[in-house]
Amino acid sequence: MWRFLRLLLALILSQIVIFFLFLALLLGVVATFSSVPSVQEESVLWVQLQGEIVEYPTLPRVPFLRRRPLSQSAILEALDMAERDDRMTAVVLDIDYPRIGWGKASELHEAILGFRQSGKPVFAYAPFLDEISLFVATACDSIFLPPTGKIYMDGIGIGPMYFKGTFDKLGVRPNFARTGEYKDAPETSLRRDMSPESREQWSWLLDGIWVEFLETLSTSRNIGRADLEEALNLGLLQPHQAVDLGLIDGVRYREALLGELVEDANDPRLVPLMGYHQGMEARAPRRGDAIAVVHTRGLILRGRNSYNPYVGTILGAASVVRDLEAATADDDVVAVVLRIDSPGGEIIASDIISNAVERVQTRKPVVVSMVDVAASGGYMMSFRANRIVALPTTITGSIGAYTGKLNLRGLYGKIGVTRDFVTRGSFPFLFSDYHDWSAEEESLIVSRQREDYDRWISGIAANRNLTPETVDRLGGGRVWTGLQALEHGLVDALGGQELAIEVAKDVAGLAEDARPRIVHYPEERGFMDLLLEEGDLLWASLVESWAGSWAPPRDASWGVLNFDLLR
């Protein structure tokens, strides 16, 4: 009897679960279609730059629980479409502290300038502007702030945290070996301050970004050197000061600006970017010549794309290889653009992806498009491509390696923990958290790391038409802006996704005026397919969205340039 009741209860519960899953899917479909607006004549595209803007959503979207995140790719494609859409008469850029790097900012700046070639105006509104936001806004025809708005011209900087003093207090002993004096990531564990080499490279990196910012500001806003110096000396500008110096065009609220273009914020002619982009996707052709854009972002590790609360988004080598192979197998795809937004990661995973790029090249050309950062393992993914395109403010290079561990024996002792061992083999304590490296162990690590580095240097030299000695001078952990990398021969051209696609068309032999379809990888997959086969990816997607919903205070992002992570 009890067994029958348990089976009956299980049957009822299973039916309830199935019902709610079906209801969720149904409402998700309805919500998707209802979110695609119909575009009327004399419409205005409303681009809201707020919060985290990912390069492309490489993790799946969960119906109800996670809306489609705003992505750089969607913004670029929507602006390109609106430029040719006769129903669109203008663009409003609503800027409210977008969490982007200098690479994405440079790409958005160029995309806005490209849109303006259509003769349609672009208006920018912001409650406040920092340097990166101002960098984007200067591409617009007009910039407006409310009366209580602010412009932060307080400068940029880098300020890593150093944990040597903390480790000393805790009894923790860091053990690191690195190839290259400029590979400075281990210094946060080994030192109390910057080494001369680290300070030198961050100086040339910041100089490159700062000069690009000032030149863009001066050119776009037609501001003389004297007025620019005055703005920098003020540091924090009120709107009326910004108008006097030519940084912005006027002081007004958002509603007043929108009222000059449409009736109000509820006017159906004001078309949100995400809805417009979804409508583009729904109408996109399904056959014909195509360029595959394979998107990658995060810390490079083996396995699949995922999310880790401690290190953020994971760029999974297995996922990228799968996407590259799928693009290669598609007979419509004539070339591949590999978008990279990664500070590096595991050397084995990076090399696996690099090898996949080399295999794709035997059948189709590959063009790399670097975004905010494509350094260390990110550059390892890149160097075998037919062409490499970077933005002027992309952070790249960091050709070098390091390996390390923390000896926690002193910390264990402070809390009364001891360990004892039974071992076999020649180096049982090589990565033990209870022993420092012996001289022999450290020599082993250094020699193997050097072999990997020399192999990488030789590969770059062969693919980039440089000598190994030249690559070594550019390597050793040195980090460069995209512009500096171009000067050194590490990349081929300066530009964003649009230029990379044009280069891919050229290498693939398409006509200059050809407009191939753009297909994106990872492909969006059905919810039930993901639920049944890859439920862990859905969970990772949820965790990423929750983590990304919190934005640090403005001052907390001062060290945003320190992208050099563990290899």
N, C-alpha and C positions, 0 to 999 in steps of 0.2 A: 504493500500500500504506500509506504513512504517513498519507495523507489518511483512509483507511478506519479506521486505528487511532485517529486523533484524534477522528473522529466517534463511534466506539464508546466511547471513554473519556468523551466529553462526554455521551453517552446514559446511561452508567452513573452518572456523577456527578449528572446531573439527576434520575435516579430516586432516588438516595440522599437528595438534598435534599428532594424531594417526600415521601419516606417520613418523614423527621424532622419536616417541617412538619406532616404529618398526625398524627404521634405527639404533637407539642406541642399541637396543637389538641385532640386527644382527651383527653389528660391534663389540659389546662386546663379542659375542660368537666367532667370528673370531679372535679377539685379544687374547682371552683366549687360543684357540687351537694353535695359532701361537706362544704363549709365552712358550709352552712346547717343549723344545729342544729334539732332538734325541741324545742319548748318544752313542758316538763312542768308539772304543777300545782305551785304554791308555788315558782316559779322566781324568781331574783334576776338583774336586769340588771347586768352588769359593764361599767362605762364606764372605759376606761383612757385618761386624758388624758396623753399623753406625746409629746414631739417636736413636729414641725411639724404643726399642724392647719390645713389649707387650708380656704377657704370652701367650695369645691366643686372636684373634679378636672376642670379645664377642658382638660387634655391627656389623650389616650387611655391606657388601661391595657394594658401588654404582658403576655400570659400568661407565667408562670414568672418573668420577669425583673423584673416590678414588681407587687407586690400592690396592691390597691385602698387608696389612702391614707385615713386617718381624716379626715373632713371635718366642718366645722361643720354643714352641712346634714343629714348622716346622724345626728349626735348629736341635733339638734333634732327630727327626725322620729321617731327611735327613742323618745325620751322622751315625745313626744306619743302614740305608739301604746301604749307600756307603761302610760301613765296609764289607758287604757281597756281594757287587756288584763287580764282577771280572773286569768290564770295568773301574772302578775307581781305579787309581793308587796312588793318593795323594790328599791332601786337602791344599788349600791356605786360611789362615784366614787373611782377610783384615780388620784391626781394625782402626777405625777412630772415636773416642769418642762415643762409644755406651752408651746410657742412660739406664743403668741397675743398680740394687742394688747388694749388696754383695751375696744375695741368688742366683740370676740368674748367677752371675759370678762363684760361686762355682759349680753350676750345669753344666755350660759350661765346666769348667775345668775338671770335672769328665767325661763328655761325650767325650772330646777330648782324654783323657787318654784311655777310652774304645775303641775308634776308633784305636788308635795306637797299640792295642793288635793284630790287623790284620797284623801287619808288614808294613803297608803303612805309609809313612811319612806325617807329618803335618808341614807346614811352616807358620810363622806369619810375617806379614808386618804391620807397623804402622808409620804414620808421627810423632806421639808422643804417649807416654804411661803415664797414671796416675796410681795410685795404683790399681784400679779395672781392668783396661785394662791389666796391667802387670800380675795381678793375673790370668786372663784368658790365657794370652800368654805363661805363664810359663809351661803350659801343652803341648806345641808344641815341636817338635824336634828341631826347629831352629827359632830364632827371628831376624828380620832385620829392621833397621831404615835407612832413607835417611841421607845424610851428615848433613843436617840442622835440623834433628829431635831432640827431647828432651825426657827425662824421668823425670817425676815429682815424687820425693820421699819426698815431703814436709809434709806428714803426713795427718791424718784424724781428724775430729773434729765435734763438734755439737755446734751450736750457735743460739738458738731460739731468736726471737724478743719479747721484753716485752713492753706492751702498757699501763701500769699503768700511766706513766707520761703523755702520750697522752690523756688518758681518763680524767685525772685530769684537764688538760688544757681545754678540751671540755665540762667538766661538766657531763661526763658519769660515772655512778656508776655500776660496775659489781656485780652481785649477783650469787654466785656459791655454790653448796654443792657437796662434793665428798666423795666416799667411798674408803678409802685407801690413806695413806700419800704419796704414790709413784705415784698416779694418777696425773701427773703433768701438763696435758694439760691446766687446768684452770689458772695455775700460770702465763701464758703469759698475762692474763688480770688482775690478782690480785697483781702481784709483779713487781719489777724493775730488779730483778736478779734471779738466780737459788736458790731454797731452798736447804738445806743440803741433803735432801732425793733425790731430783732430780739430784743433782751433783753426789751423791753416785751411783745411778743406771746407769747414763750415763757413769760413769767411768768404772763400771764393764762390761757394754756392749761394750764400745770401746776397753777395754782391751781384751775381748774375740775375737773381730774381728781382732784387730791388731796382737795378738799372732798367730791367724790362718793364717793371711797374711804372717807374717815373717817366720813361720815354713814351709808353702807351698813354699815360695820363696827359702828358704835355701835348702829344700829337692829336689825340681824340678830342680833347677839350680846348685845344688851341691856347694853352696857358704858357706864358713866358716863364723863364727860369726864376725871376724875382718873385712872382706870385706863388710859384711852386714852393720856393724856399720859405715864404711867409706862412703858407699852409702847414708845412712840416714843423715850423717853429711853434705854431699855435697848438698842435697836437690834438686837441679836441675842439671841433668847430661847431658853432651854432649855425642853423640854416641860413640866416641873413649874411653871416660871414662867408659861407660857402658860395652864396649867390654873388657877392661882391668880388670874390676871387675867381669866379667862373667855373667852379667845380660842379655846381648844379644850376638848373634853369629857373626854379621857382619854388615857392612855399605854398603847399595846398594839401588838403586831406585826400585820401584815396577816393572817397565818394565824389568829391568835386572833379577829380581827374576822369573817373569813369563816366560821370554825368556829361562830360563834353563829347564822349564817344558813343555812348548808348544811354538809355533812360536811367538805369540804375543797375546795381549788382545782380538783380533778378531778371534782367532783360535776357531773353533767350538768344539774342545776338551776341552776348558775351559768352564765348565758348571756352570752357576749361580745357587745358592742354590734354589731360589724360583721356577725357572723353573723345576729343578730336582724334587722338592717336589711335584709340581703340576702333573708331570708325574707319580710319585708314587701313588698319589690319584686316578688318572684315571685308573691305573691298579690294584687297590686294590680289593680283593675279596669282594663280597656282602653278602655271607652267611657263616655260621659256628660260632663256639664259639667266643665270643667277650668280651673284657673289655671296658666298657664305661668310658671315661674320661670326667668329667663334669668340665668345666673351669669357674672360678669366679674371678673377679678383680674389685677393686674400693671401694668406700665408700658405706657401706651397708645401704640401705634404702628400704622402702616398694615400691611396684610397680615393673615395668619392668626395665631391663637394659637400661641405657640411658647415656647421657653426659650433664653435667652442667658446663658452663664456669667458675663458681666461685669455684667449688669443684672438678671438673674433672670427670672421669668416674664413673658412678653409678652402683653398684652391686645391681640389683633389686631382692628382695626376691621372687616375683612372678615368675620371669624368671627362677631362680635357682630351685624353687620347681617344675615348669613345666618340666625342663630338667631332674631332678631326677626321676620324675614320668614316663617320657617317657623312660628313661633307664631301669627302673624297669619293665615296661610293655613289653619290647622287650625280647622275649623268647630266643634269641641268646646270650643276655648279661648274663654272669655268675657272674660278680662282677663290682663294681663301684669304680673308683678312683676320688675323689673330690679334684681338684687343687684349692688352695686358695692363692690369692695375694691381701690381704686387710688389712688396718690398723684398721678396725672396723667401727662403725657407730651406727645406731639406735638399741636399745636393743630389741625392739619388732621384727624388721625385722630379726635380728640375731637369735633370739629364734625361729622364724617361720622356718628358714632354718634348725636349729638344730633339731627341731621336725621332719622335713621331712627326715633328715638323719636317725633318730631313726625309722621312719616308713619303710624306704627302708631296714633297717637291718632285719626286720622280714621276708624278702624274699631273699635278696642277701647281701653279705658282702660289707662293705664300708671301703675304705682305704683313708685317707686324705694325700695329698701331699702338703706341705707348700712351698712357693716360696720365694720371697723377704721378705714378711711380712705377718704374720697371727696372729695379735694381737688383744686384746680386743674382739670386736664382731667377728673377724676372728677366735679367739680361741673358742668362744662360738659355732661357726659353726662346730668346729672340735671334741669337747671332747666326743661326743657320738659315734664316728666311731669305727669300730673294731680295727683298728690300725692307728697310726699317724706317718708319716714319715716327717722329717724336714731336711733341709740342715744345715750344721754346722754354717753358718752365717745368717740363717733365723732370723728375729726378731719376737718373739712371746711372749706369756704371756699377760701382761697388764690386768690381771683379776681384774676388778674394774669398777667403774661407776662414772659419774658426770652429774649434771644437772645445767643449769644456764640461766641467762638472763641479758640483759643490761638495766639499768634504764637511759633513754635518757632525763629525765625531765630538767636537767641542760642545755643540749645542745639545747633543744627546747626553753628554756627561752632566751638563747643568741641570737636566731634568731627571737624572738618575737612570738613564737608559744605557745599557752596554750590549755589545754584540760579540759573538765568537763564531769561528768559521771552520769548516772542513772544505778543502778545495782540491781541484785537479787542474792541470794545465799550466802553461808558462806565465800567463798574465791574468790571474783570476780577479785581481783588484783594479783592473784597468778603468772600469766605470763604477767602482764601488763608492758609496757615499760615506765610507768609514775610513778611507785611506787617501793620502796625497799620492800623486804620481811619483814613482821613482824616476831616477834619471833615465833608466832604460825604457820605462813606459812612455815618458814624455818624448824621448827620441823616436820611438815607434810612431806615436801620434803625429809628430811633426813631419816625419819622412813620408808617411802615407798621405798626409794632407798636401804636402808639396807635390807629390806625384799627380794628385787630382788637379791641382792648380796648374801645373805645367801642361797637362793634357788639355785643359780648358784654354790656356793661353795659345797653344798651338792651333786648336780648333778655330778660335777667333781670328788668328792671323791668317789662316788659310781661307776662311770665308769672307773676311773683310779686306783682303788684299793688303795686309800690313805685315811687318816683320814681328816675330815673337818678342824681340827686344822692345819694339815700340809699344806693343800691347802690354808688356810688363810695366813700362813707364806709366801707361794710362791706368793700369790695374793697381795691384797692391792694396785694394780696398777703396781706392779713390772714387768719390761720388761727383757726378757732373750734372749740370742742367742739360736740357735737350739741345740748346744752342751751343753750349760748350762741347757736347758730345758730337755734334755735327762738325765743328771745327777740327776735332780730333779724329774724325773718320769712323766713329763708333755707330753713327746712324747716317741715313742717306738724305733725308729731307725733313723739313719742319712743317707740321700741320697736324690735323686731327683725323677723325674717321672719314670725313668727306674726301680729303686728299688721299688717304690710304686706299679708298675704293677706286678713285681715279687712277692711281698707280697700278692697282690690281687689274683694272680694265686694260691698261696699256700693256702690261706684261703678258696678259692673256690674249692679246691681239684683237681686242674689240675696238670698234670704231669710236672715235672721240665723242660723237654725239649719241652713242648707244646708252640706253637706260635699262640695264639689267635689273631683275628683281633682287631684293636684298632678303636673304633668309638668315635667321638668327639661331645660334646654338648657345646654350642648351635649349632644345625645343620645349615648348610648354606641353605638359602631359596632362591627361585626364585625372581628376581627383581620385576616382575609384582605382585606377591603375596604380597610382602612387600609394594609395592606402593599402592595397593588397600586396604590392611588391616592395615598396620602399617607404614604409611608414616612418622610419628613422629620419628620412629627409624632410618629411612634413614637420616632425617635431623640431628639427634643426631650424627650419624656416620660421616657426613660431618663436623660438628662443631668440633668433636674430631680430625679428620685428620688435619684440618686447625690449631687447637691449638697445636697439636703435631708436626707440621712442624717447629715450632720455638724452637731453643735450647738455653738455657741461657748460658752466658759466663761461663767458667770453674769455676771461683771463686764464681759464684752465687750459685753453687750447693754444697757448703761446708757443709751446714746444712742438707744434704739429709737424715740423719738418723732419724730426728725427725718425726716419722710416727704417733705419738699418736694424733688421731683426736677425734672429738666430739662423745660421746655416748649418 
